[in-house]
Amino acid sequence: MKNLLENIEEILLMGPGPSCVPDQVYSALSRKTLGHLDPYFQIIMDELKEMLLHIMNTQNYLTIPISGTGSAGMEACFVNLVEPGDKVLIITNGVFGMRMQDVASRLGAKVDALEFTWGTPVVIEAVEKKIRQESYRIVAVVHAETSTGVKNPVAEIGTLLKGSDIIYLVDTVTSLGGIQIRMDDWNIDALYSGTQKCLSCPPGLAPLSFSDKAMAKLNGRKTKVPNWYLDITLIAKYWGKNRVYHHTAPVNMIYGLYQALLLIFEENPENVFQRHKESHLALVSGLNELGLEMLVEEPYRLPMLNAVRVPDGVDELSVRRRLRNEFKIEIGSGLGPLAGKIWRVGLMGHTSRKENVARLLMALQEILRVR
């Protein structure tokens, strides 16, 4: 039987995820597998937790990677914190806010959606008005909306919720490692992310953190967490001092995330954030020269996910196919109401470098010139 893995091409990953993976992380993934209860592996686990605490800017004891992609992190937050009948407010301006609504409703929550136009940010005054009108147990929002390239005012929402009993839940799948996140300062109670975006590790783990307030909500449940695999009360015992077996941890993925975080701290997170910003500005400048426009207004743009309007008369799928087949570059399409109207260009983690921006711009110039 032919081995299909031998024909995998090297593609410059400039879509909405995954991002390019550094050679050091590939090397880490190929290290000899240890048992998930091995004492040396436990040392690696502890060091990994310390780096997650620093990149999230939190002191939460419960800060761990969940086995699964970012969507598993989302599911873990909701399944542990939502009980039937809880009033939950989901602040939505894209696909992943909608996914939050779906997950919460499946758990029997009474879900309200505060919706904003895709491509525009959450309006803080509307949030303030909404939370004054109702008594919510959980308020949830996406920090970096991957479907639109919008950065939402997570810190400002946290200020509104400070001192309340409301659990504040934030999706940082696309933002963690690319822009600053200050979990404790922003009064965030539950946060989840994914490895495959700005952390530049393959998909497979979901870093997650619960505040003391979130843990109190979890420990005060009237019923068991309805999902055994994602039950934080059980998983926490494995990541705690006693290392109580729950499920077999994805050992080599944890090696990979450990190495990816180590690279971020070797470069210095502030330098990483600046690199993302500079790559974004270079992309926007080059797109302007090609006559291409951004979807999101400048103050609300993400540096790591760039939504570019498809010009009239251009077949967006044809452009993406040529980029992939001729230039070995992947970019993403629009979703939902933006399908066919935008390209999504990821400048995440290891991908976020000016030489990659220049390569994409040259390819786009060639394609659009001869269309």
Secondary structure, 3 states (H helix, E strand, C coil): CCCHHHHCCCCEECCCCCCCCCHHHHHHHCCCCCCCCCHHHHHHHHHHHHHHHHHHCCCCCEEEEEECCHHHHHHHHHHHHCCCCCEEEEEECCHHHHHHHHHHHHCCCEEEEEECCCCCCCCHHHHHHHHHHCCCCEEEEECEECCCCEECCHHHHHHHHCCCCCEEEEECCCCECCECCCCCCCCCCEEECCCCCCCCCCCCEEEEEECHHHHHHHHCCCCCCCCCCCCHHHHHHHHCCCCCCCCCCCHHHHHHHHHHHHHHHHHCHHHHHHHHHHHHHHHHHHHHHCCCCECCCHHHECCCEEEEECCCCCCHHHHHHHHHHHCCEECEECCHHHCCCEEEEECCHHHCCHHHHHHHHHHHHHHHHCC
